[in-house]
Amino acid sequence: MSPFSGLTLGVVVTYLSLIVALPLAALVWQSTKSGDTGFWQSLTSPEAVSALKLTLLASLAVALVNAIAGTVIAWVLVRDEFPGKGVVNALIDLPFALPTIVAGLTMLALYGPRSPLGIDVAYTRTAIVLALLFVTLPFVVRTVQPVLQELDRELEEAAESLGASDWQTFWHIVFPNLLPGILSGVALAFAKAVGEFGSVVIITGNIPFKTEVSSVYIFGQIESGNTSGAAAASVVLLAISFGVLLLIGAFRRWATRHHA
């Protein structure tokens, strides 16, 4: 290893320790300040369990919808030409740039009591899914899009020349190449949805046992002075998100090697 490589490695390790590792360690330490009993009681309270169940179910639904819709959108952006394509392509990144609290206000204006569409789903679980779909839209699109752009079209043409149907070509030639990108996008969308706060805090009403998600529950615990309980719930969300990322990452690598 060259001196330059050793220096850059040291900088990377130091930076990640300060920005990621130490804050996470502090969070875990904070969650254990009330002891094992307090930690477990914080996690098993009816309100905490209800919020976690709702969060996971909504995040899973959003991830599955994104897997399909994001792939279709990426396909259209890469394979089709139509007026306004550049505008649509730019809109995909809007949730990245828009503050999530603004996204919540936007969703409330569109789907709230004064909706110009006559659709009022504010303070319902449907509102949670819509808000999460908005903020997680780009993840699958932006992970699948470059894969489609680099995909060798000659393989598809060869399959079609041998008599394969469009569906057979997609399933046997295109989809295996897209799968790693889809899985990466789904994992990122799920992790984002699990911890989302700004876009759901306004439109959902934060009603315990009905529309309260875990991130809002954690905020409520902080406001009430129960920082240990908030940290305990945060550790659970962190563990779930990290576990999903690791699991899908491992499956993606397996799928890539298997296809190769």
C-alpha positions as CSV (number, residue, x, y, z in Angstrom):
1,M,0.0,0.0,0.0
2,S,1.4,3.4,-1.0
3,P,1.7,6.3,1.5
4,F,-1.0,8.1,-0.4
5,S,-3.4,5.2,-0.2
6,G,-2.8,4.9,3.6
7,L,-3.5,8.6,4.0
8,T,-6.7,8.5,2.1
9,L,-7.9,5.4,4.0
10,G,-7.2,7.1,7.2
11,V,-9.2,10.2,6.1
12,V,-12.1,8.0,5.1
13,V,-12.1,6.0,8.3
14,T,-11.9,9.2,10.4
15,Y,-14.6,10.9,8.5
16,L,-17.0,7.9,8.7
17,S,-16.3,7.5,12.4
18,L,-17.2,11.2,13.1
19,I,-20.2,11.4,10.8
20,V,-21.7,7.9,11.1
21,A,-20.2,5.5,13.7
22,L,-19.9,7.9,16.7
23,P,-23.5,9.3,16.4
24,L,-24.9,5.8,16.0
25,A,-22.9,4.6,19.1
26,A,-24.3,7.6,21.0
27,L,-27.8,6.7,20.0
28,V,-27.4,3.1,21.2
29,W,-25.9,4.3,24.5
30,Q,-28.8,6.7,25.0
31,S,-31.3,3.9,24.4
32,T,-29.8,1.9,27.2
33,K,-29.7,4.6,29.9
34,S,-33.0,3.3,31.4
35,G,-31.6,-0.3,31.6
36,D,-32.7,-3.4,29.8
37,T,-36.1,-3.3,31.4
38,G,-36.8,0.3,30.4
39,F,-35.5,-0.4,26.9
40,W,-37.9,-3.4,26.5
41,Q,-40.8,-1.5,28.0
42,S,-40.3,1.3,25.6
43,L,-40.4,-1.0,22.6
44,T,-43.3,-3.1,23.7
45,S,-45.7,-0.3,24.7
46,P,-49.0,-0.6,22.7
47,E,-48.5,2.7,21.0
48,A,-44.9,1.9,20.0
49,V,-45.9,-1.5,18.6
50,S,-48.8,0.0,16.7
51,A,-46.6,2.7,15.2
52,L,-43.9,0.2,14.2
53,K,-46.4,-2.1,12.5
54,L,-47.9,0.7,10.5
55,T,-44.5,2.0,9.5
56,L,-43.3,-1.4,8.3
57,L,-46.5,-2.2,6.4
58,A,-46.7,1.2,4.7
59,S,-43.0,1.0,3.8
60,L,-43.3,-2.5,2.4
61,A,-46.3,-1.4,0.3
62,V,-44.4,1.6,-1.0
63,A,-41.4,-0.4,-1.8
64,L,-43.4,-2.9,-3.8
65,V,-45.2,-0.2,-5.7
66,N,-42.0,1.5,-6.5
67,A,-40.4,-1.7,-7.8
68,I,-43.1,-1.9,-10.5
69,A,-43.8,1.8,-11.1
70,G,-40.2,2.9,-10.9
71,T,-39.1,0.2,-13.4
72,V,-41.9,1.2,-15.9
73,I,-41.0,4.9,-15.6
74,A,-37.3,4.2,-16.1
75,W,-38.2,2.0,-19.2
76,V,-40.2,4.8,-20.7
77,L,-37.5,7.4,-20.1
78,V,-34.9,5.3,-21.7
79,R,-36.7,3.5,-24.5
80,D,-39.4,6.0,-25.6
81,E,-39.2,9.5,-27.1
82,F,-42.1,11.9,-26.4
83,P,-42.6,15.7,-26.0
84,G,-41.6,17.0,-22.6
85,K,-39.3,14.1,-21.8
86,G,-36.7,16.4,-20.4
87,V,-39.2,18.0,-18.0
88,V,-40.5,14.6,-16.8
89,N,-36.9,13.4,-16.3
90,A,-36.2,16.5,-14.2
91,L,-39.4,16.0,-12.2
92,I,-38.2,12.6,-11.1
93,D,-35.5,14.2,-9.0
94,L,-37.8,16.8,-7.4
95,P,-38.4,14.8,-4.2
96,F,-34.6,14.8,-3.7
97,A,-34.4,18.6,-3.8
98,L,-37.7,19.5,-2.2
99,P,-37.7,19.7,1.6
100,T,-39.9,16.9,2.9
101,I,-42.0,19.2,5.0
102,V,-42.9,21.1,1.8
103,A,-43.8,17.8,0.3
104,G,-46.2,17.2,3.2
105,L,-47.8,20.6,2.6
106,T,-48.1,19.9,-1.1
107,M,-49.8,16.6,-0.4
108,L,-52.2,18.2,2.1
109,A,-53.1,20.9,-0.5
110,L,-53.8,18.3,-3.1
111,Y,-55.4,15.5,-1.1
112,G,-56.7,17.4,2.0
113,P,-60.0,18.9,2.9
114,R,-59.7,21.7,0.3
115,S,-58.4,19.5,-2.5
116,P,-59.0,20.9,-6.0
117,L,-59.5,17.3,-7.1
118,G,-62.3,16.6,-4.6
119,I,-60.1,13.9,-3.0
120,D,-59.8,14.1,0.8
121,V,-57.6,11.4,2.3
122,A,-55.9,13.6,4.9
123,Y,-55.4,12.0,8.4
124,T,-55.8,8.5,6.9
125,R,-53.4,5.6,6.3
126,T,-53.9,6.2,2.6
127,A,-52.3,9.6,3.1
128,I,-49.2,7.9,4.6
129,V,-48.7,5.7,1.5
130,L,-49.2,8.7,-0.9
131,A,-46.7,10.8,1.0
132,L,-44.1,8.0,1.1
133,L,-44.6,7.2,-2.6
134,F,-43.8,10.9,-3.4
135,V,-40.6,11.1,-1.4
136,T,-39.3,7.6,-2.5
137,L,-40.2,8.0,-6.2
138,P,-36.7,8.6,-7.6
139,F,-34.9,5.6,-5.9
140,V,-35.9,2.8,-8.2
141,V,-36.0,5.0,-11.3
142,R,-32.5,6.3,-10.8
143,T,-31.0,2.9,-10.1
144,V,-32.7,1.1,-13.0
145,Q,-32.3,3.9,-15.6
146,P,-28.5,3.6,-16.0
147,V,-28.7,-0.2,-16.3
148,L,-31.2,0.1,-19.1
149,Q,-29.0,2.7,-20.9
150,E,-26.0,0.4,-20.8
151,L,-27.9,-2.8,-21.7
152,D,-26.8,-4.3,-25.0
153,R,-29.7,-4.1,-27.4
154,E,-28.1,-6.7,-29.6
155,L,-29.1,-9.4,-27.1
156,E,-32.7,-8.4,-27.4
157,E,-32.6,-8.3,-31.1
158,A,-30.9,-11.7,-31.2
159,A,-33.7,-13.2,-29.0
160,E,-36.4,-11.7,-31.2
161,S,-34.7,-13.0,-34.4
162,L,-34.9,-16.5,-32.8
163,G,-38.6,-16.1,-32.4
164,A,-38.9,-15.0,-28.8
165,S,-41.9,-12.9,-27.9
166,D,-41.5,-9.4,-26.3
167,W,-42.4,-10.9,-23.0
168,Q,-40.0,-13.8,-23.3
169,T,-37.2,-11.3,-24.3
170,F,-37.9,-9.1,-21.3
171,W,-38.2,-11.9,-18.8
172,H,-35.1,-13.9,-19.9
173,I,-32.8,-11.1,-21.3
174,V,-33.8,-7.8,-19.8
175,F,-35.1,-8.5,-16.4
176,P,-32.1,-10.5,-15.1
177,N,-29.9,-7.5,-15.9
178,L,-32.4,-5.1,-14.2
179,L,-32.9,-7.1,-11.1
180,P,-29.8,-5.9,-9.2
181,G,-30.8,-2.3,-9.9
182,I,-34.4,-2.9,-8.9
183,L,-33.4,-4.5,-5.6
184,S,-31.0,-1.6,-4.8
185,G,-33.7,0.9,-5.5
186,V,-36.3,-1.0,-3.4
187,A,-33.9,-1.3,-0.5
188,L,-33.2,2.4,-0.6
189,A,-36.9,3.3,-0.9
190,F,-37.8,1.0,2.0
191,A,-35.1,2.5,4.2
192,K,-36.2,6.0,3.3
193,A,-39.9,5.2,4.0
194,V,-39.1,3.7,7.4
195,G,-37.5,6.8,8.7
196,E,-39.5,9.4,6.9
197,F,-40.9,12.3,9.0
198,G,-41.4,15.6,7.2
199,S,-43.8,14.5,4.5
200,V,-46.1,12.5,6.9
201,V,-46.1,14.7,10.0
202,I,-48.7,17.1,8.6
203,I,-51.0,15.1,6.3
204,T,-51.5,12.1,8.7
205,G,-52.7,14.0,11.8
206,N,-50.4,11.7,13.9
207,I,-53.4,9.9,15.5
208,P,-52.1,7.2,17.9
209,F,-53.1,3.6,16.9
210,K,-54.4,5.0,13.6
211,T,-52.1,7.2,11.6
212,E,-49.0,7.6,13.8
213,V,-45.8,6.2,12.3
214,S,-42.7,5.4,14.2
215,S,-40.8,8.6,13.3
216,V,-43.6,10.7,14.6
217,Y,-43.9,8.6,17.7
218,I,-40.2,9.1,18.3
219,F,-40.6,12.9,18.0
220,G,-43.5,12.7,20.4
221,Q,-41.4,10.9,22.9
222,I,-38.7,13.5,22.7
223,E,-41.2,16.3,23.2
224,S,-42.5,14.5,26.3
225,G,-39.0,14.2,27.7
226,N,-38.6,10.4,27.2
227,T,-35.3,10.5,25.3
228,S,-34.4,7.0,26.2
229,G,-37.7,5.7,24.8
230,A,-37.2,7.7,21.7
231,A,-33.7,6.4,21.3
232,A,-34.8,2.8,21.8
233,A,-37.4,3.1,19.0
234,S,-34.8,4.8,16.8
235,V,-32.4,1.9,17.3
236,V,-35.1,-0.5,16.2
237,L,-35.7,1.5,13.0
238,L,-32.0,1.7,12.4
239,A,-31.6,-2.0,12.8
240,I,-34.5,-2.8,10.5
241,S,-33.3,-0.4,7.8
242,F,-29.7,-1.6,8.0
243,G,-30.7,-5.3,8.0
244,V,-32.9,-4.8,4.9
245,L,-30.0,-3.0,3.1
246,L,-27.6,-5.8,4.0
247,L,-30.1,-8.6,3.0
248,I,-31.0,-7.1,-0.4
249,G,-27.4,-6.2,-1.0
250,A,-26.4,-9.8,-0.5
251,F,-29.2,-11.1,-2.7
252,R,-28.3,-8.6,-5.4
253,R,-24.7,-9.8,-5.4
254,W,-25.9,-13.4,-5.6
255,A,-28.3,-12.6,-8.4
256,T,-25.5,-10.8,-10.3
257,R,-23.1,-13.8,-9.9
258,H,-25.8,-16.3,-10.8
259,H,-26.7,-14.4,-13.9
260,A,-23.1,-14.0,-14.9
